[in-house]
Amino acid sequence: MRILLTTFFGVVFGFLIGVSFPTLSLTKSNKSSGFFPVIDLAYSENKPGSKTVLSPWSSMKGNNSSSMQAPNSKDKSKIWVPSNPRGAERLPPGFVVAESDYYLRRLWGDPKEDLTSAPRYLVTFTVGYDQRKNIDACVKKFSENFTILLFHYDGRVSEWDEFEWSKSAIHVSARKQTKWWYAKRFLHPDIVAPYDYIFIWDEDLGVEHFNAEEYIKLVKKHGLEISQPGLEPNKGLTWQMTKRRGDSEVHKITDEKPGWCTDPHLPPCAAFVEIMAPVFSRDAWRCVWHMIQNDLVHGWGLDFALRKCIEPAHEKIGVVDSQWIVHQTIPSLGNQGESQNGKKPWQGVKERCRKEWTMFQNRLASAERTYFRTAGLDPPNSNGH
């Protein structure tokens, strides 16, 4: 009897103590115990008026995380701006800086006084130190309106300080890479947004007959969104389209070998420049950058696809004849390859170039077929490259 009475009074006492405290609601509590790790509980609100506690780990699953969801529209105490760049929705739009540049800044003074001038154009060269004299000649053809950016594939950077202009240039070094590898990683459209035109050039170009400021004037005059200087007719020519004409400022169309152009408005007879010395407007580059494949580094095939970023391409892609260059065809980057199976380094590089061209064409064609099929449309009847 003593045990039973003790148990009975204990239960009654515990009940009275329990009802004397307020009920703790998981849905309203914002405080966490110092004895337990904080767990962000997620709830299912599929049915009005019901809230079901899910696994605490569900808050860590990618886009299902509550930290990735837009806050409750009724909660006006939190910022959520869907028009902000992805990932910055929680910041006030007046504070977001979505773009950058290659302007050099001081480590001291008033930031507003850092820039005495802001170059409007960007020129990039992918270089090895052995071609320093040629690059020096090229850079001197570009005025102070151009930011100079060098991509170093041989790892030799500090030696370039023998040139005074190099001390104010931007240098990026990664061994044995191509200019399209660099472009994909260091020329994002939001990084080069301040520049009206972007030159992405090789290191083996002769520029005796080239003036960058005059070139820009002609590009603007003729409305070219993608362009290149004309090539000296007897030096390293591949296509008739890029051959310099002595009787015009600019040309946008040409005659190729019989059977090469089923449509006179398609490459290689029009809407076509080569990848050795292309020049892109800001808007054109925003599209082209997205076209560059992350793993295809030589850019073969890209020149035939550039037209997809411009409309009408045969009117806005052209060759500037009166400002022309010489392609010296120095196989410097080809020699950065490795000898395999008895083949010379440049042979392995050339084989990969051809393989990448095929891969690029197949990817683009497959993606277009998928798009039109998904949209329930017939693909356009085009026999162009």
C-alpha positions in Angstrom: 0.0 0.0 0.0 2.9 2.4 0.8 4.4 1.8 -2.7 1.1 2.3 -4.4 0.3 5.5 -2.5 3.8 6.9 -3.2 3.4 6.1 -7.0 0.0 7.7 -7.1 1.0 10.9 -5.4 4.1 11.1 -7.6 2.0 10.9 -10.8 -0.4 13.5 -9.6 2.4 15.9 -8.5 4.2 15.5 -11.9 0.9 16.2 -13.7 0.4 19.4 -11.7 4.0 20.5 -12.3 3.6 19.8 -16.1 0.4 21.8 -16.7 1.9 24.8 -14.8 4.4 25.5 -17.8 3.4 27.0 -21.2 3.3 24.7 -24.2 6.4 24.8 -26.4 5.6 25.2 -30.1 8.1 24.0 -32.6 6.5 26.3 -35.2 7.0 29.4 -33.1 10.2 28.9 -31.2 13.1 30.8 -32.5 15.5 30.0 -29.7 17.8 27.0 -29.7 19.3 25.2 -26.7 22.9 25.7 -26.0 23.2 22.0 -25.4 22.1 20.8 -28.8 23.3 21.7 -32.4 21.0 24.1 -34.3 18.9 22.2 -36.9 16.9 24.1 -39.5 13.6 22.2 -39.5 11.6 22.2 -42.7 7.9 21.9 -43.1 5.6 20.6 -45.7 2.8 23.1 -46.5 1.1 21.2 -49.3 -2.3 21.3 -47.5 -3.7 24.5 -46.2 -3.6 24.8 -42.5 -1.3 21.8 -42.0 2.4 21.7 -41.2 4.2 18.4 -41.1 7.7 18.2 -39.7 10.1 16.7 -42.2 13.5 15.2 -41.7 15.9 17.9 -40.5 18.4 16.7 -43.2 15.9 17.9 -45.9 17.1 21.4 -45.3 20.5 20.5 -46.7 19.3 19.1 -50.0 20.3 21.5 -52.8 17.6 23.8 -53.9 15.1 22.3 -51.5 16.9 24.1 -48.7 14.9 26.8 -46.9 17.9 29.0 -47.3 17.5 28.8 -51.1 13.8 29.5 -51.2 12.1 32.9 -51.5 11.0 34.1 -48.1 7.4 34.2 -47.2 5.8 37.1 -49.2 4.1 38.2 -46.1 7.4 38.6 -44.3 8.3 42.2 -45.1 11.3 42.2 -42.8 13.5 40.2 -45.2 14.9 41.3 -48.6 14.1 39.1 -51.6 14.7 40.6 -55.1 14.2 38.0 -57.8 15.6 40.4 -60.5 19.0 40.4 -58.8 21.8 38.1 -60.1 21.3 34.5 -59.1 22.5 34.1 -55.5 22.2 37.8 -54.6 18.4 37.9 -54.2 18.8 38.6 -50.5 20.7 41.9 -51.1 19.2 45.3 -51.8 19.4 46.0 -55.5 21.0 49.4 -55.0 24.0 47.6 -53.3 24.6 44.8 -55.9 27.6 45.2 -58.2 27.1 42.5 -60.8 29.9 43.5 -63.2 33.6 44.1 -62.9 36.6 45.2 -65.1 40.4 45.0 -65.4 41.1 48.6 -64.3 44.0 48.6 -61.9 43.3 50.2 -58.5 45.6 51.9 -55.9 46.1 50.6 -52.4 45.7 54.1 -50.9 43.8 57.3 -51.3 40.2 58.0 -52.3 38.8 55.1 -54.4 36.9 57.7 -56.5 40.2 59.2 -57.6 41.9 55.9 -58.6 41.1 56.1 -62.3 42.5 59.0 -64.4 41.0 57.3 -67.5 38.9 54.2 -68.2 39.9 52.3 -71.3 36.9 51.5 -73.6 38.5 48.5 -75.3 40.2 45.3 -74.3 42.9 43.5 -76.2 44.2 40.1 -75.2 47.2 38.1 -76.5 48.0 34.5 -75.6 51.8 34.6 -75.4 55.1 32.9 -74.9 58.2 34.8 -74.0 59.9 33.8 -77.2 57.5 36.0 -79.1 58.0 39.1 -76.9 59.4 41.3 -79.8 56.4 40.6 -81.9 54.0 41.3 -79.0 55.8 44.5 -78.2 55.2 45.6 -81.8 51.6 44.7 -81.5 50.9 46.4 -78.2 52.4 49.7 -79.6 49.6 49.7 -82.2 47.0 50.0 -79.4 46.4 53.4 -77.7 45.8 54.1 -74.1 42.1 53.5 -74.8 42.9 49.8 -74.6 43.5 47.6 -71.6 46.3 45.1 -72.4 45.8 41.6 -71.1 48.4 38.9 -71.6 47.7 35.2 -71.1 51.0 33.3 -70.6 51.2 29.7 -71.6 54.9 29.2 -70.8 54.8 30.5 -67.2 57.3 33.3 -67.9 55.8 36.5 -66.6 58.3 38.6 -64.7 60.7 38.8 -67.7 58.1 40.9 -69.6 58.9 43.8 -67.3 61.7 44.8 -69.8 58.8 46.5 -71.6 57.5 49.6 -69.8 53.9 48.9 -71.0 54.0 45.5 -69.4 54.1 47.1 -65.9 50.5 48.4 -66.4 49.2 45.3 -68.3 47.2 42.5 -66.7 49.1 39.1 -66.7 47.5 35.7 -66.3 49.7 32.6 -66.2 48.7 29.0 -66.7 51.1 26.6 -68.4 50.3 25.0 -71.8 46.8 26.4 -72.2 45.1 28.0 -75.2 43.5 31.4 -75.6 40.0 29.8 -75.6 40.8 28.1 -72.3 41.8 31.5 -70.9 38.8 33.2 -72.5 36.3 30.9 -70.9 37.8 31.4 -67.5 38.9 35.0 -67.4 36.7 36.9 -70.0 33.3 36.3 -68.5 30.9 38.9 -70.0 30.3 40.4 -66.6 34.0 40.9 -66.2 34.6 42.6 -69.6 31.3 44.5 -69.6 32.9 48.0 -69.5 34.6 47.4 -72.8 32.9 48.2 -76.1 35.1 45.8 -78.1 37.2 42.8 -77.1 40.2 41.7 -79.3 41.2 38.1 -78.7 44.4 37.7 -80.7 47.2 35.2 -81.4 50.8 36.1 -80.8 52.1 35.6 -84.4 50.4 38.5 -86.1 52.3 41.2 -88.1 50.7 44.6 -87.6 52.8 47.0 -89.7 49.7 48.0 -91.6 47.3 48.1 -88.7 46.1 50.9 -86.5 43.6 50.0 -83.7 41.8 53.3 -83.4 41.2 53.5 -87.2 40.0 49.9 -87.0 37.4 50.7 -84.4 36.1 53.6 -86.4 35.5 51.3 -89.4 33.9 48.7 -87.3 31.4 51.2 -86.0 30.9 52.8 -89.4 29.9 49.5 -91.0 28.0 48.1 -88.0 30.2 45.1 -87.4 29.5 43.1 -84.3 32.1 40.4 -85.1 35.1 41.2 -87.3 38.7 40.7 -88.0 41.4 42.6 -90.0 42.0 41.4 -93.5 44.9 39.0 -94.0 47.8 39.6 -96.3 46.9 37.5 -99.4 50.2 35.6 -99.7 50.7 34.7 -96.0 49.1 31.8 -94.3 45.7 32.1 -96.0 43.0 29.4 -95.4 39.8 31.1 -96.6 38.9 33.5 -99.3 36.6 35.4 -96.9 39.4 36.6 -94.7 41.7 37.6 -97.6 42.3 41.3 -97.7 40.9 43.3 -100.6 42.7 46.3 -101.8 39.7 48.2 -103.2 37.4 48.4 -100.1 37.2 49.3 -96.5 35.2 46.3 -95.4 33.7 43.3 -97.1 31.1 40.9 -95.7 30.7 38.3 -98.5 32.9 36.4 -100.9 33.1 33.7 -103.5 34.7 30.4 -102.4 35.5 27.3 -104.3 32.6 25.7 -106.2 30.3 23.7 -104.0 31.6 25.1 -100.7 28.7 27.5 -100.1 25.2 26.2 -100.6 23.9 29.5 -99.3 25.8 32.7 -100.1 24.8 34.1 -96.7 26.4 31.3 -94.7 30.1 30.4 -93.9 32.6 30.3 -95.4 31.2 32.8 -98.0 29.6 35.1 -95.4 29.0 35.6 -91.7 32.5 34.3 -91.1 35.8 35.3 -89.6 38.7 33.1 -88.4 39.7 32.6 -84.8 43.2 33.9 -85.0 42.3 37.6 -84.7 38.6 38.1 -84.0 37.1 41.2 -82.5 33.8 41.1 -80.7 31.4 43.8 -79.6 30.2 43.6 -76.0 26.8 42.2 -76.9 28.3 39.6 -79.4 30.8 38.4 -76.8 28.1 37.8 -74.2 26.6 35.2 -76.6 29.9 33.8 -77.9 31.3 33.2 -74.4 28.4 31.0 -73.6 29.0 29.1 -76.8 32.6 28.2 -75.9 32.8 24.6 -74.6 34.6 24.2 -71.3 36.6 21.2 -72.4 37.3 22.1 -76.0 40.2 24.4 -75.9 41.4 25.0 -79.5 38.3 26.7 -80.7 38.1 24.8 -84.0 34.5 25.0 -85.3 33.7 28.1 -83.3 34.3 30.3 -86.3 31.6 28.6 -88.3 29.1 29.0 -85.4 29.7 32.6 -84.5 26.9 33.6 -86.9 24.3 32.1 -84.4 25.0 35.0 -82.0 24.3 37.8 -84.5 21.2 38.6 -86.6 21.4 39.2 -89.5 24.9 37.6 -89.4 25.8 38.2 -93.0 25.4 42.0 -92.4 27.1 42.3 -89.0 30.1 40.0 -89.4 32.8 41.2 -91.7 36.5 41.7 -92.6 38.2 45.1 -92.4 40.3 45.4 -95.5 42.0 48.8 -95.0 43.4 47.8 -91.6 45.2 44.5 -92.3 47.6 42.1 -90.7 50.0 39.3 -91.6 49.5 35.8 -90.1 53.1 34.6 -89.5 52.0 31.0 -88.8 54.5 30.4 -86.1 53.7 27.0 -84.5 54.7 28.1 -81.0 51.7 26.7 -79.1 51.8 23.5 -81.1 55.3 22.9 -79.8 53.8 23.0 -76.3 52.4 19.5 -76.9 54.0 16.2 -76.0 55.5 13.6 -78.3 53.5 10.4 -78.2 53.8 7.2 -80.2 56.6 8.5 -82.2 54.7 11.6 -83.3 56.0 15.1 -83.0 54.4 17.4 -80.4 52.6 19.6 -83.0 51.1 16.5 -84.7 49.3 15.5 -81.5 48.0 19.1 -81.1 46.8 19.1 -84.7 44.9 15.8 -84.2 43.2 17.1 -81.1 42.2 20.3 -83.1 40.4 18.1 -85.7 38.8 15.9 -83.1 37.5 19.0 -81.2 36.0 20.4 -84.4 34.0 17.2 -84.9 32.9 17.2 -81.2 31.8 20.8 -81.4 29.7 20.3 -84.5 28.1 17.2 -83.1 27.2 18.9 -79.8 25.7 21.9 -81.5 23.7 19.9 -83.9 22.4 17.6 -81.2 21.5 20.5 -78.9 19.6 22.2 -81.8 17.7 19.0 -82.7 16.7 18.5 -79.1 15.5 22.1 -78.8 13.3 21.9 -81.9 12.0 18.5 -81.0 11.1 19.5 -77.5 9.4 22.7 -78.8 7.4 20.6 -81.3 9.0 22.4 -84.3 10.7 21.3 -87.5 14.4 22.3 -87.5 15.3 25.0 -90.1 16.4 23.6 -93.4 20.0 24.7 -93.4 23.0 23.0 -95.0 25.5 25.5 -93.6 28.3 24.4 -91.3 
